[in-house]
Structure formats: C-alpha cells, structure tokens
C-alpha cells in the first residue's frame, strides 16, 4: 500500500575513519508503559485486541501543540503517516519493540512531526532513552476514541478513489474483526469471530483483578450476562484483559446494562482484602492456566 504516501528518508551521518562507534543505549523495560495516560486501557486494547480505532490527542506546547491521531495500525506496518490533508497518524501496532512501548510510540510521533504532508515514516529502528508519550502529549487534551469498521481513516477521500489504493484498502478491510466499544463502562470491547466475545481491559493491578474474578468464579457469579461465560484473560502492557464468550447472537448494545451491573459486583470483589479461600484459590489457578501474555 505504498501508494498512500511518499516515503521519508533520513540522511546518514558519515563517521570519520578510526572513530569508535558510540555504544547504543538500551531503553529500560517498563512493565506498564502507558500508565498515567488518560486512555491507558484503551491504548492497550488498541495495541492488542482492537483492529481499527483511533484516539485524538494533542502534543504539549513544547512539541508544537499539534493534533495527532494515535491509531491501531497503518498500511505496511508503517510507524507514522502524514496524510495529504495534514492529518498526522501514528501507529500503536508496529514491528519495532524496545523495552518501553510508550517510548517507541513517542519516538515515532516526534519523528513524524517533521514529515511533509503526503509522506510516511518508513522506520525508526529501536529508539534510545528519551521522551515518552507521558512527556510528549498534553494530558489534559482530548483523548477521544473512535472505533472504525474500516481502515478508510488511513486516507483522504481523494486518495481512496484511486483504483490501486481502493483495492488494497478493500483487502485490508476484509481482515477486520467486527468490534464495538460497549457504552457505559471503560474499555470493554464486543467482537464477533464466528461467536461473540467481550474483551475488557481493566485499569486495576493485574493480580487484584485475578483475585476478584476468582472470587466471583468460585461463587458462580463470573458470567456478565445470561448465557455468557468467563473463558480466560490476556496480559499486556501491565494490565489484564479478561475475556467472556457471550450467548450466540449477542449484540454490543445488549451489554450496556448487564456490564454496568456486573461492574458493581466486580468492584465489590476488588475491594475485598481477606485471603482467598480454597475454592477461590482453585478458581484462580484455573484462570491463570488460561492466561495468554501478549508481546
């Protein structure tokens, strides 16, 4: 999908002969890289379980107070794209991963600020230590999320009319898993993959979420709705994303009331501090055995 934008190239610096190559500094590992950002759980969901979405953000005054769209992914796994109309897109899903996802995205964003309209950032490599999203973004800014049913947000209307681009976009869209953000609760995403599922990124400490779900599971109260069942969890970027299989045919808008009611039970379980009893420990062990760690 290279027709979507010109590629940006960086100039190579020539090192004088005999000069030792400077040692590359590694980015320290950060278990919960997006902590402190207003949309932390949505950003993690976009990075791992949501196929097509964008979050409107703004850089700090120090970095130009620029409006930017953080998006799930871009064509050819590009780190960033500056559309012809001036819209700047920066991807959360890329091929480069250091020890800190926030630093990776911030490095791409800062490089993308220098792009000309109609050009793409083709690669950044692994960054060295430097500003993170928490340093680059205005934390009082919008952080407005939109889930898309296609990747048309990659393109201007004029670009989408080009036959080659339109065909590539249609191919990309064919791989999108239908996904909807459920109203009324934070970072809960319905999706349809043959069957219907709910994936709910939780902001609390991972181990506390596991304990809470174990308590509910042992009490046979871990189902979020009639016909639904808890099936496991993902771990990513320091947070837990529990997953439920829903009753066949369940639509996203049918989950608003049940999820709000279930969240009250979950909050009560999260507030409990006594040790798990034997049944709850067994339930927790079963949950842990069904966890999947992403990246």
N, C-alpha and C positions, 0 to 999 in steps of 0.2 A: 504494500500500500504506500510505496514511496512517492507516488504522485500527489500525495496530500500535502507535501511541503518540501521546500528546499532544505538540504542538509547543511548543518553548520559545521565548520571545521575549525579546529584550533591550531594556532601556529606552534610549531615545535621549537623549543629552545635548544640551541646548539651549545654543548658544554665544551669549554676549552680542553684540549688534549692534556691528559695527565691529571685532570681534576677528578677527585674521587666522587663517585655517585652518592648524593645525600641519602641517608638511610630513611626509608619511609616510616612514618609514624602510624601505628595502628589505632583505629578508633576503639575506645574501650567498650566492652559489651554492656548493654543496658537491657535488662530483662523486660522492663515495661516502658518502651521508648516513647509512647505518646501520652504518658501520664502528665497531667497538668494542662492539657489542651481541652477546651470545652467539648469537643466532639470525639473524645478519645475512643469510646466504644464503637462509634460509627466508623471511624477511620480504620480500626482493626477489622471490623466486619467488611468494609470495602476492600481491604487488603487481602482478605482470605475467603469470604463466602458470598459476597455480593458481586455479580458480574458487571453491571453497568450502572454507575452512580457518580455523582459529582457533589462536591462541597464548596460553596463560595466562601473564600477567605480574603483577607487583606493583609499586606505586609505592613510592618511598622513604618513610621515616618523616616527612620534611619535608612530603610530599604525602599524608599520611594512611595510608600502608601499605595502600592499597586493592587488592583483587584486581580485575583488569581482563582482558577478553578482547580482544586485537587480532585483527581478523577481516579477511577479504579485502574484502568489501563488505557494505553494508546496503541495505535497500529504499529506492528513490528516491534512491540515492547519498547517503544521509544520512552526515554525518561521525561521528555517535555516537548511541547509543540506550541508554536506561536501562530495562531490562525491569521489568515489574511485580513480579517476584520479587527485584529488587535487583541482578541481573546487569548489569554495565556493559560494553557493546560499543563498540569504537572501530575505525573502518574504515581500512584502508590504501589502498583504491581510492576516491578522491573526485574531485570536479570542480575543486577548488582546488589549484593547484600554484605554490608560490613557488620560490625557488632552492634550497630545502633541504627534502626530504621528511620528514626527521626532525623538523624544527621544525614543519611542517604538522600531523603526527600528534600531536605533543606539545601543540600549541595546542588541538586538538580534545579531547584527553584531559583537559587541565586545565579546559576549559570544561565537559566532561561530568561532572566530579566534582561540579559544583553542580546537576546535574539532579535533579528529583524522579523517583521510580520511576514508570514508565508514560509518560515523556516522551522527546522526541527533540530532539537538537541539529540544527536545520534548516540552519545555515550558519555559517561563521566568517569568510568572506572570506579574503583573503591576510593572514597574520599579519605583524607586525613582528618584529624580532630579539628573542629570548627563549629560555627553556629548551627544550632538545631532548630526545628520548627518552633519550639518554645521561645527561641530568641528572635526569629525572623517574622513571625506572624503577630498581628495585633490581637491579643487575647480578648479584647472587648469587641472585636469585629463581628461580622455576620455569622459565619459557620452554618450557613443554610444548606441542608442536604436535599438532593433530588435523586430519586431512583428512576432510571430510564429503562424503557423497553427496547431500545436500540442504541447503537453507537453513533447515531446521527450527530450527537453533540461534538464529535471529532471535527465536523466540517461546517463551513459556511453553506448557505443554501446554493450558491453558485457552484461551489466545488462538488456538491452532492449530485449535480446534474451531469457531470462528466461520466461518460459511459463506463470507462475503466474503473473509476473510483466507485461508482454506484454498484458495480458488480462485486468489487472487493468488500464493500460495506454490507451488501446482502449476504455474502458468505460469512462475514464476522457475526452478523445478527443471527444467523441460523444456529449458532452455538450458545446463544444466551439462554440460561435457565430462567424461566419466568419467576420474578422476585418482586415482592411488595413489602414496604415497611408498614408494620402494623401501627395504627394510631393509638394514642393514649398511654403508651409505655415507651421506655428508652431502648432503642437499638434492637428491636425484635423484628425479624425478617421471615415472612412466609415465602416458601418457594415450592415449585412443582417439578418433580423429577420422576415422572411416572406416578408416584404417590406424592402427597402433600406433606411438607415438613415445616417446622418452626425452628429457627436458629436465633438464640437470644444472647447477645453479648452483654455480660454483666460487669459493672464497674467495681464491685467489691473484691476483696482479696480472694484469690482462687480457692484457697483451702477452706475459707469460710463458706464460699458458695457450695463447695463439695459437701461440707458438713450439713448445710441447710437442706440441700436436695436429698441427702442420705436420710435425714430425719423424716422428711416428707415421704420418701420412698418406703421407708420401714413402716410408716403409718398408712400406707396405701393412698397417699394424697399427692403424689407427684405428677398426676395427669393434669394438664392445663384445661382440658375440656372433655366432654363425653366422647368416648371412642379414641382419645389420644393416649399415647404412652411415651414416657421418657425412654430414649434409646441410647444416650451417651453424651459425650461432650468433646469439643475441640479445645486445645490450649494454644494460644497465640499471643505474642507481644505482651505477655504477662497477665493476660486476662483469660477467663473461662467463657466458652460459648456453648451452653447446654443445647441439646437438640431433642425435639419431640417429633414423633411420627403422628400425624393427625388422622382423624377419621377420613376415609376416602371421600373426595369431593369437597372437602372443607375449603372455603374461600377466605381470603385475608380479612375481609370486613366482618366476618363472623367471629373473629378472635378478639375484637376490641374489648367487649365486656368480660369474657372469660379470663383474658390475660390480666385485666385490671383487678379482678377478684383474686386470681392466683397470686399476683404480686404481693397482695396483703398477707397471704399465708407465708410466702417466701420471706418477706420482711420480718415476720414474727419468728420464723425459724432462724434467720440470720442473727436475730437479737439474742438468741439463747446462748448461754455460755457454759452450761454444765457438760461434762464429758458425754460422748456418745455411748448409748447402751449397747448390749451385744447385738441386737437386731440391727441397730443403726450402723454399727461397725461393719457388719456383713454387707449391708446395702452399700456402704461407701466403698468397700473392697470391690464389689461388682461394678460400681460406676467407674472406678479407677481403671479397671481392666478393659473398659470400653472407651477410654480416652484416646484421642489422636492429637499428637503435637504437630502443629503446622509450622514449618520453617524454624 
